[in-house]
Amino acid sequence: MLNLVVVEGEGAVNNIRQRTAREPVVQVQDENHKPVAGALVVFTLPSNGAGGTFANGAHTLTVATDSQGQAVAHGLKPNGVKGQFKIHVNASHNGQTTSLDIAQVNAVIAGTAGAAAAGGISAKLIVVIAVVAGAAAGGAYYATHTGNSSTNTTPTATTIAATNGTVGPPR
């Protein structure tokens, strides 16, 4: 009996804007969970809807497993269709076969906010910091320019703390 195990690629999100995808990797194992070298593995992509192609626009790719029993679907390119899809994987060796599906998603992955992203700071966090700083400056201006004739000359401290921001779906 053959076993087929997904090593990489399950749940991957492929960037259709850059046409980059996570290449699926599977391992074929025997009944004792030992790697099977030389097994034939066929990766099949959907022929319509979300999915992609391999080299030369093919929807199937046949690969023999290496000495670790692994097969890699090199050259996967997502098509321009957003959505979930499954890569059907079939493995055979010495008259035995097994199969499974690997789920992936094609999505438009937004570009980053230039230098802010390069520095590891999200654009949303920069906006929040700017708003807080603006509010602090406005408060300081108001405090120093009101008609209050109080004799209190003790300055008040304004603290602005940057924290790790999170970005999620729109609410």
Buried (B, 14 or more C-beta within 10 A) or exposed (E): EBBBBBBBBBEBBBBBEEBEBBBBBBBBBBEEEEBBBEBBBBBBBBEEEBBBBBEEEEBBBBBEBBEEBBBBBEBBBBBEBBEBBBBBBBBBBEEBEBBBEBEBBBBEEEEEBEEBEEEEBBBBBBEBBEEBEEEEEEEEEEEEEEEEEEEEEEEEEEEEEEEEBEEEEEE
